Amino acid sequence: MPGSDGKRRKIGFWYRLAAFLAKPPLILLFKRDWRGMEHMPREGGFLTVVNHNSYLDPLSYAHYQYNTGRVPRFLAKVGLFKGGFVGAVMRGTGQIPVYRESTDAIGAFRAAVEAIEKGECVAFYPEGTLTRDPQMWPMTGKTGAARVALLTKAPVIPVAQWGANLAMPPYAKEKKLRLFPRKTLTVQAGPPLDLSAYYGKEPTAELLREVTDVMMDAVTEQLAAIRGEPAPAERFDMRKAAAKRRRERAPRERTGPGGEEQQHQRGEPQAAPAAAEAAEGEKNA
């Protein structure tokens, strides 16, 4: 089976360099609570699906994953690969560039599949961005991880993390670290997901959505265990939230400052477009 041929990726120079630079401040500035490392496959390719609630949490998760001996390959926006030391590290560690909204976007999918089939760990953030959930729970995920999982049939490990968001809250007005009191970075992995019921089926949009929901349910379950509280019954959905804001904004845009509809406030000039349309219709008849 792909991803289970006993191969595993060597850590290599660039990953060791990145660890040499990043680990000391992480160890110095934060406490760690790492759980579930025994669920990481010792050999063969696999996916992790991880929640995202802080600009800092990729470092927290990477530190955890590095210490399992199975270094991750992240899917990251292509801008991070362009020039400078950061770009050199991204390229040297074999991270996967994502070209959003372009014909090259399929390249990230192919690279992820190839990496897993070579026995590597590929880390997915299915939410695609920092969570917008007001209470920092995982949002509805995108279906890329599900598509890769069904194609490779590789193990999928759900991972949840908490604590980085307390040190660097998402969408804060000032993007600065809140180091004191010293925060604990908690990372917890769960057992591999059983997706065998979905293997061999046509990857329709509905099927991919269902598999993605299974993944996000598992990540949310791990986070609920970390936080010691139940997750909301309904997962936050950015598209639904945006549609709701548009519906709420529409009545305000149709009314003036006094609450009256704008066409009544402006009076007769509003009739001009309608009259012009009528005249145009008569000319074309």
Phi, psi and chi 1 to 4 in degrees:
 res  aa     phi    psi   chi1   chi2   chi3   chi4
   1 MET       -  139.4 -176.9  178.2   68.4      -
   2 PRO   -57.4  142.7  -24.7   32.9      -      -
   3 GLY    82.3    2.0      -      -      -      -
   4 SER  -134.1   36.9   59.8      -      -      -
   5 ASP   -93.8   12.2   54.1    6.8      -      -
   6 GLY    86.4   -1.9      -      -      -      -
   7 LYS   -83.5  153.2  -66.0 -179.0  -69.4 -173.4
   8 ARG  -146.7  149.5   60.8 -175.7  -62.1  176.2
   9 ARG   -78.6  140.1 -178.1 -170.9 -177.3 -166.7
  10 LYS   -76.0  149.9  -66.0 -179.0  179.8 -179.9
  11 ILE   -67.5  -48.9  -67.2  177.9      -      -
  12 GLY    83.4  167.2      -      -      -      -
  13 PHE   -62.0  -50.5  166.0   77.7      -      -
  14 TRP   -65.1  -37.7  -78.4  102.0      -      -
  15 TYR   -68.7  -38.0 -120.2  119.1      -      -
  16 ARG   -65.9  -36.9  -67.4 -171.7 -172.1  -80.9
  17 LEU   -65.4  -46.2  175.5   62.2      -      -
  18 ALA   -60.2  -40.9      -      -      -      -
  19 ALA   -66.1  -39.7      -      -      -      -
  20 PHE   -60.0  -37.2  174.2   78.5      -      -
  21 LEU   -83.2  -36.6  -64.1  173.6      -      -
  22 ALA   -90.4  -33.5      -      -      -      -
  23 LYS   -66.1  -43.9  -73.3  177.0   69.6  172.6
  24 PRO   -56.0  -48.6  -28.6   37.2      -      -
  25 PRO   -66.3  -34.0   17.9  -29.9      -      -
  26 LEU   -63.8  -41.9  -71.7  171.2      -      -
  27 ILE   -68.9  -37.8  -68.0  170.8      -      -
  28 LEU   -72.0  -42.1  176.0   65.8      -      -
  29 LEU   -90.6  -20.0  -62.4  174.2      -      -
  30 PHE  -131.0  149.8  -58.1  100.3      -      -
  31 LYS   -86.7  159.4  -65.0  179.4  -77.4 -174.4
  32 ARG  -127.3  141.3  -61.5  179.6  -53.1  -75.2
  33 ASP  -134.4   96.3 -179.2    6.0      -      -
  34 TRP  -106.3  129.4  -69.7  -12.1      -      -
  35 ARG  -134.0  150.4  -45.3  171.4 -172.2  177.3
  36 GLY    78.3   17.8      -      -      -      -
  37 MET   -61.6  -24.3  -76.6 -173.8  170.9      -
  38 GLU   -65.8  -14.9   67.9  -84.7    9.4      -
  39 HIS   -82.0  -12.4  -64.0  -55.0      -      -
  40 MET   -74.5  126.4  -65.5  -66.3  168.8      -
  41 PRO   -57.9  138.0  -24.1   34.6      -      -
  42 ARG   -76.9  -26.5  -64.2  178.0   62.7   84.3
  43 GLU  -142.7  162.1  -64.0  179.6  -27.0      -
  44 GLY    81.3  161.4      -      -      -      -
  45 GLY   -76.1  151.2      -      -      -      -
  46 PHE  -160.8  167.4   64.6  100.5      -      -
  47 LEU  -112.3  147.2  -57.6   73.7      -      -
  48 THR  -116.0  143.6   59.3      -      -      -
  49 VAL  -117.9  124.8  -74.5      -      -      -
  50 VAL  -128.9  142.6 -168.4      -      -      -
  51 ASN   -80.5  162.4   68.5  -49.5      -      -
  52 HIS  -138.1  109.0 -168.3   20.5      -      -
  53 ASN  -132.0   10.3   55.3   29.8      -      -
  54 SER  -162.0  150.6  171.9      -      -      -
  55 TYR   -65.0  -17.8  -70.0  110.2      -      -
  56 LEU   -87.0  -21.6 -178.9   63.7      -      -
  57 ASP   -68.1  -22.6   67.8   38.0      -      -
  58 PRO   -60.6  -34.8  -27.7   37.4      -      -
  59 LEU   -68.9  -40.2  -74.6  176.1      -      -
  60 SER   -62.8  -48.2  174.6      -      -      -
  61 TYR   -66.6  -41.5  163.5   69.7      -      -
  62 ALA   -61.8  -38.7      -      -      -      -
  63 HIS   -60.8  -47.0 -172.0 -170.8      -      -
  64 TYR   -60.0  -50.2  170.2   93.4      -      -
  65 GLN   -67.1  -38.0 -168.9   65.4   52.7      -
  66 TYR   -58.8  -41.7 -179.1   91.1      -      -
  67 ASN   -73.7  -11.2  -83.1   39.7      -      -
  68 THR   -78.4  -13.2   68.9      -      -      -
  69 GLY    89.0   -2.7      -      -      -      -
  70 ARG  -117.0   90.0  -56.8  -58.3  -48.8  -84.2
  71 VAL   -69.6  143.7  -65.4      -      -      -
  72 PRO   -91.6  153.4   33.9  -34.7      -      -
  73 ARG  -109.2  120.9  -70.7 -176.2   66.4  178.1
  74 PHE   -92.3  151.6  -70.6   92.3      -      -
  75 LEU   -92.6  118.6  -80.2   76.0      -      -
  76 ALA  -133.0  153.3      -      -      -      -
  77 LYS   -62.1  144.3   59.6 -176.4  179.9 -178.9
  78 VAL   -62.4  -25.8   68.3      -      -      -
  79 GLY   -59.3  -27.1      -      -      -      -
  80 LEU   -71.7  -15.3  -66.9  174.5      -      -
  81 PHE   -92.6   -3.3  -66.8   76.1      -      -
  82 LYS   -92.7  102.8  -64.2  179.8  178.6  178.3
  83 GLY    67.7  170.7      -      -      -      -
  84 GLY    71.5  179.0      -      -      -      -
  85 PHE   -67.3  -41.6  178.8   72.3      -      -
  86 VAL   -60.1  -44.1  171.8      -      -      -
  87 GLY   -60.9  -40.8      -      -      -      -
  88 ALA   -63.5  -40.9      -      -      -      -
  89 VAL   -66.7  -42.6  171.2      -      -      -
  90 MET   -60.5  -43.6  -64.4  -65.2  -73.4      -
  91 ARG   -70.9  -42.7  -64.5 -171.6  -61.5  -88.4
  92 GLY   -66.2  -32.4      -      -      -      -
  93 THR   -86.8   -0.6   53.1      -      -      -
  94 GLY    77.5   25.7      -      -      -      -
  95 GLN   -66.8  161.0  -52.0  -48.5  -46.7      -
  96 ILE  -107.7  115.5  -59.5  171.4      -      -
  97 PRO   -73.7  139.6   26.5  -33.1      -      -
  98 VAL  -112.9  119.7  176.9      -      -      -
  99 TYR   -97.4   94.7  -59.6   80.3      -      -
 100 ARG   -72.0  142.5  -65.8  179.8  177.8  175.0
 101 GLU    53.9   46.0  -61.4  178.7   -1.0      -
 102 SER  -147.2  169.2   76.6      -      -      -
 103 THR   -70.0  -14.3   54.9      -      -      -
 104 ASP   -84.9   -4.2  -67.3  -33.1      -      -
 105 ALA   -61.0  -32.4      -      -      -      -
 106 ILE   -64.1  -21.8 -167.5   65.4      -      -
 107 GLY   -61.8  -36.2      -      -      -      -
 108 ALA   -65.3  -40.2      -      -      -      -
 109 PHE   -62.2  -46.6  169.9   78.4      -      -
 110 ARG   -64.6  -40.0  -69.3  172.1  177.3  164.5
 111 ALA   -65.2  -38.0      -      -      -      -
 112 ALA   -64.6  -44.8      -      -      -      -
 113 VAL   -61.7  -45.3  170.7      -      -      -
 114 GLU   -62.2  -42.3 -178.5  179.6  -11.1      -
 115 ALA   -62.6  -43.1      -      -      -      -
 116 ILE   -64.7  -41.7  -68.2  168.5      -      -
 117 GLU   -67.4  -19.5  -68.0 -179.4  -18.1      -
 118 LYS   -88.4    0.6  -72.8 -178.4  177.2  179.0
 119 GLY    96.0   19.8      -      -      -      -
 120 GLU  -100.7  167.1  -59.8 -176.1   40.4      -
 121 CYS   -97.3  126.4  164.1      -      -      -
 122 VAL  -116.3  124.7  176.7      -      -      -
 123 ALA   -97.2  128.4      -      -      -      -
 124 PHE  -113.4  138.0  -75.5   84.8      -      -
 125 TYR  -106.2   89.7  -77.9   81.1      -      -
 126 PRO   -60.4  -25.2  -23.3   34.2      -      -
 127 GLU   -67.0  -25.0  -64.9  162.7  -80.4      -
 128 GLY    81.7  -11.0      -      -      -      -
 129 THR  -165.6  177.0 -173.2      -      -      -
 130 LEU   -62.3  141.0  -69.6  166.0      -      -
 131 THR   -60.2  140.0 -178.3      -      -      -
 132 ARG   -98.8   -0.2  -98.9   73.2  165.5 -175.8
 133 ASP   -62.2  129.8 -177.1   90.0      -      -
 134 PRO   -58.9  -27.4  -23.0   33.2      -      -
 135 GLN  -102.4   11.5  -58.3  -57.0  -42.2      -
 136 MET    71.2   24.0  -62.2  -69.5  101.4      -
 137 TRP   -84.4  157.2  -68.4   99.4      -      -
 138 PRO   -60.5  143.5  -24.5   34.8      -      -
 139 MET   -90.0 -178.1  -57.9 -173.9  -63.3      -
 140 THR   -61.4  135.9  -61.2      -      -      -
 141 GLY   -94.6  161.3      -      -      -      -
 142 LYS   -86.0  162.3  -60.2 -178.2 -176.1  -61.7
 143 THR   -93.8    4.7   59.6      -      -      -
 144 GLY   -60.2  -44.8      -      -      -      -
 145 ALA   -62.7  -38.9      -      -      -      -
 146 ALA   -63.1  -42.4      -      -      -      -
 147 ARG   -61.9  -44.5 -172.1 -179.8  -65.3  -85.3
 148 VAL   -66.0  -41.1  172.3      -      -      -
 149 ALA   -63.2  -41.1      -      -      -      -
 150 LEU   -71.1  -33.6  -64.8 -178.4      -      -
 151 LEU   -73.2  -42.6 -177.3   61.5      -      -
 152 THR   -87.6  -23.3   61.9      -      -      -
 153 LYS    57.2   26.6  -61.4 -177.4  175.0   63.4
 154 ALA   -82.3  158.0      -      -      -      -
 155 PRO   -59.1  143.4  -23.3   33.0      -      -
 156 VAL  -118.3  120.1  178.4      -      -      -
 157 ILE  -108.3  118.0  -49.1  -62.1      -      -
 158 PRO   -78.9  134.3   29.4  -33.1      -      -
 159 VAL  -130.5  132.0  178.9      -      -      -
 160 ALA  -121.2  148.6      -      -      -      -
 161 GLN  -140.3  151.9   49.9 -174.7  -20.9      -
 162 TRP  -152.0  141.9 -174.4 -102.0      -      -
 163 GLY   123.5  -40.0      -      -      -      -
 164 ALA   -62.1  -33.8      -      -      -      -
 165 ASN   -67.3  -22.0   55.4  -60.1      -      -
 166 LEU   -81.4  -30.5  -55.2  177.9      -      -
 167 ALA   -81.7  -35.0      -      -      -      -
 168 MET  -140.0   85.0 -176.0  178.7  -76.6      -
 169 PRO   -61.0  141.5  -20.3   32.2      -      -
 170 PRO   -70.2  144.4   27.6  -34.9      -      -
 171 TYR    62.4   21.4  -51.2  114.1      -      -
 172 ALA   -69.8  150.0      -      -      -      -
 173 LYS   -62.0  -36.3  -68.3 -178.0  178.7  179.8
 174 GLU  -116.1  117.1  -63.3 -177.7    9.9      -
 175 LYS   -82.6   77.6  -67.6 -177.8  174.9   63.8
 176 LYS  -132.0  154.7   61.7 -180.0 -178.7  179.3
 177 LEU   -74.9  138.6  -74.9  171.8      -      -
 178 ARG  -110.3   87.2  -57.5  176.2 -177.0 -177.9
 179 LEU   -84.7  -22.1  -61.9  176.0      -      -
 180 PHE  -121.9  136.9  -57.6  102.5      -      -
 181 PRO   -63.7  157.2   25.4  -33.8      -      -
 182 ARG   -59.4  127.3 -165.2  166.8  174.6 -128.3
 183 LYS   -89.5  154.5  -52.3  -62.5 -170.5  -64.9
 184 THR  -103.8  124.7  -61.4      -      -      -
 185 LEU   -93.5  109.0  -56.6 -179.1      -      -
 186 THR  -101.8  129.1  -57.2      -      -      -
 187 VAL  -130.4  128.6 -175.7      -      -      -
 188 GLN  -133.3  125.5  176.3  169.5  -42.3      -
 189 ALA  -102.6  144.5      -      -      -      -
 190 GLY  -105.9  177.0      -      -      -      -
 191 PRO   -68.0  157.9   23.4  -32.5      -      -
 192 PRO   -57.4  143.1  -20.7   31.3      -      -
 193 LEU   -79.4  142.8  -57.1 -179.4      -      -
 194 ASP   -93.4  101.8 -178.3    6.9      -      -
 195 LEU  -108.0   14.8  -58.7  177.5      -      -
 196 SER   -60.8  -27.8   58.4      -      -      -
 197 ALA   -65.0  -17.3      -      -      -      -
 198 TYR  -101.0   -9.0  -57.6   99.7      -      -
 199 TYR   -67.6  143.6  -65.8  160.7      -      -
 200 GLY    81.5   -2.6      -      -      -      -
 201 LYS   -93.5  155.4  -65.9 -176.0  178.2 -179.1
 202 GLU   -64.1  128.3 -177.5 -178.6   -4.7      -
 203 PRO   -77.5   68.4   29.6  -35.0      -      -
 204 THR   -71.1  166.5   62.4      -      -      -
 205 ALA   -59.7  -38.2      -      -      -      -
 206 GLU   -66.3  -42.4  -67.8   75.6   14.9      -
 207 LEU   -65.5  -44.6 -177.9   73.8      -      -
 208 LEU   -63.3  -36.5  -67.3  172.8      -      -
 209 ARG   -65.5  -41.0  169.9   51.4   48.8 -159.8
 210 GLU   -64.9  -44.0 -175.5  175.0  -14.3      -
 211 VAL   -65.1  -40.0  173.6      -      -      -
 212 THR   -61.4  -41.0  -58.9      -      -      -
 213 ASP   -63.6  -37.3  -72.5  -17.5      -      -
 214 VAL   -60.9  -43.9  170.0      -      -      -
 215 MET   -62.6  -48.4  -67.8  178.5  174.4      -
 216 MET   -68.1  -31.5  -63.0  -49.7  -62.6      -
 217 ASP   -62.1  -41.3  -75.1  -14.9      -      -
 218 ALA   -68.3  -41.3      -      -      -      -
 219 VAL   -63.3  -43.4  173.3      -      -      -
 220 THR   -63.9  -37.8  -57.9      -      -      -
 221 GLU   -61.6  -41.9 -178.5 -178.9   -9.4      -
 222 GLN   -65.2  -39.9  -60.7  -56.5  -43.4      -
 223 LEU   -68.0  -37.3 -175.8   57.0      -      -
 224 ALA   -61.9  -37.1      -      -      -      -
 225 ALA   -66.3  -39.2      -      -      -      -
 226 ILE   -64.5  -47.1  -67.5  173.1      -      -
 227 ARG   -79.6  -17.8  -64.2  174.9   60.1  169.4
 228 GLY    68.6   33.8      -      -      -      -
 229 GLU  -151.5  153.3   59.1 -179.1  -53.9      -
 230 PRO   -72.8  148.0   26.2  -33.8      -      -
 231 ALA   -79.2  160.0      -      -      -      -
 232 PRO   -59.5  152.4  -20.7   31.5      -      -
 233 ALA   -67.4  -30.3      -      -      -      -
 234 GLU  -118.2  132.1 -175.8  175.8   -4.7      -
 235 ARG   -78.0  141.4 -172.6  171.2  -66.2  119.3
 236 PHE   -66.1  133.2 -175.5   86.6      -      -
 237 ASP  -123.2  116.2 -172.2  -44.0      -      -
 238 MET   -62.0  -37.9  -78.8 -153.6  -57.8      -
 239 ARG   -65.7  -43.6  -69.1 -176.2  177.8 -179.6
 240 LYS   -65.1  -39.5  -70.2 -178.7  179.7  179.2
 241 ALA   -64.8  -40.9      -      -      -      -
 242 ALA   -66.2  -40.4      -      -      -      -
 243 ALA   -63.7  -38.2      -      -      -      -
 244 LYS   -65.5  -41.2 -178.8  179.6  178.7 -179.4
 245 ARG   -63.6  -39.3  -73.0 -165.3  -62.0  -89.2
 246 ARG   -64.1  -40.7  -73.2 -165.7  -64.1  -89.5
 247 ARG   -64.6  -38.8  -70.2 -164.8  -58.7  -90.8
 248 GLU   -72.4  -30.1  -68.4  173.2  -12.6      -
 249 ARG   -78.3  -29.9 -170.5  165.2   55.6 -120.2
 250 ALA   -57.7  -48.0      -      -      -      -
 251 PRO   -61.4  -34.7  -23.5   34.6      -      -
 252 ARG   -68.0  -34.5  -67.5 -163.5  -62.4  -89.9
 253 GLU   -72.1  -24.8  -67.0  175.0  -10.8      -
 254 ARG   -86.1   -8.5  -70.2 -161.9  -58.6  -93.4
 255 THR  -117.0  154.2   58.4      -      -      -
 256 GLY   -87.9 -173.2      -      -      -      -
 257 PRO   -59.0  -32.3  -22.8   32.7      -      -
 258 GLY   -87.6    2.0      -      -      -      -
 259 GLY    93.2   -8.2      -      -      -      -
 260 GLU   -84.8  153.4  -62.9  178.4   -4.5      -
 261 GLU   -63.9  141.7  -69.8 -162.2   10.2      -
 262 GLN   -61.2  -34.5  -67.7  177.1    6.2      -
 263 GLN   -66.9  -28.9   63.7  179.6   19.9      -
 264 HIS   -74.6  -36.0  -67.8  162.2      -      -
 265 GLN   -68.5  -36.7  -72.7 -173.5  -31.9      -
 266 ARG   -82.5  -19.9  -71.5 -166.6  -67.4  -94.9
 267 GLY    75.8 -140.0      -      -      -      -
 268 GLU   -60.8  -34.3  -68.5 -177.9    0.3      -
 269 PRO   -56.2  -22.9  -30.0   36.2      -      -
 270 GLN   -65.5  -22.7  -80.7  -68.8  -39.2      -
 271 ALA   -77.7  -16.4      -      -      -      -
 272 ALA   -59.9  -48.1      -      -      -      -
 273 PRO   -59.3  -39.3  -24.8   35.8      -      -
 274 ALA   -65.6  -40.8      -      -      -      -
 275 ALA   -65.1  -40.6      -      -      -      -
 276 ALA   -63.4  -40.7      -      -      -      -
 277 GLU   -63.5  -41.1  -70.3  179.2    6.3      -
 278 ALA   -63.6  -42.6      -      -      -      -
 279 ALA   -64.5  -39.6      -      -      -      -
 280 GLU   -63.8  -38.0 -176.6   68.1   21.4      -
 281 GLY   -64.7  -39.8      -      -      -      -
 282 GLU   -66.8  -36.6  -70.3  178.4    1.5      -
 283 LYS   -67.4  -35.7 -177.1  170.8   68.2  174.9
 284 ASN   -82.7  -14.5  -65.5  -25.5      -      -
 285 ALA   -68.5      -      -      -      -      -
